[in-house]
Amino acid sequence: MLSLLNIDYSSISAEKSFTYPDVEKKRPAVPKHTEKPLMGLRSTKNFVTTNAVENIMSVPKKPEKKFVDTRIGSTHNLDPSGLTPKYVNKKDFGKTPIYLERRKAEVERTQKEYDAYVQEKFRQGAMKQLSEMERYVLLCSSASSRELDKSFSQRGIYVDEVQYDSKARLQFWTRQCAFPFCGPLLLS
């Protein structure tokens, strides 16, 4: 058991000294009556006009809401009295109004209808399976148009009888390729 006589109190007080938490905020001491005041200190501030300007430029305070309940005129604050409605205390405070929920559901429904309409239009405009005859006609016409473009671009600018004859043959060949099931047509 530890006795109080064996504790060294000087070491405890030396480790930690007590200070007040508001030492930094402490004002200077009041001057003694024997000390002479500093003479000749004057301020150039006009306190009267400064105060007037501050009061003119300040925002006026809003008056408190009060009510009078007697003939004599005793007044009370209106807010804690319960005479004004507080919407926080209503049953449906914080809930979404019904008309807004209906409107939101209507907007969602119309958006779904529009999306379905757009998908249907895309599906209708999507690629379709071609028959063998349609495929052959498209391939011949595209191949012949490429060959025609190439042959026309290689021709000269001026036209004479020989070039006209070869261009006519090219056009005839493309017509024959475009309609292969009509039978071959030969140029004499």
FENKAFEN-V19031 format. One line per field, one symbol per residue. psi: psi as a letter, one per 40 degrees, with the letter a starting at -180 (. if undefined). A space follows every 10 residues. Layout:
BEGIN
psi: ???
END
This chain:
BEGIN
psi: hhiedehhdd dddddhihii dfddehiiih iieeiiihie hiiehhdddd ddddddeihi ihiihiihei ddfhiiidde deeihhedei dfheihiddd dddddddddd dddddddddd ddddeiiihi iddddddddd dddddddddd dddeiidiha dddddddddd ddddddddgd eeihhih.
END
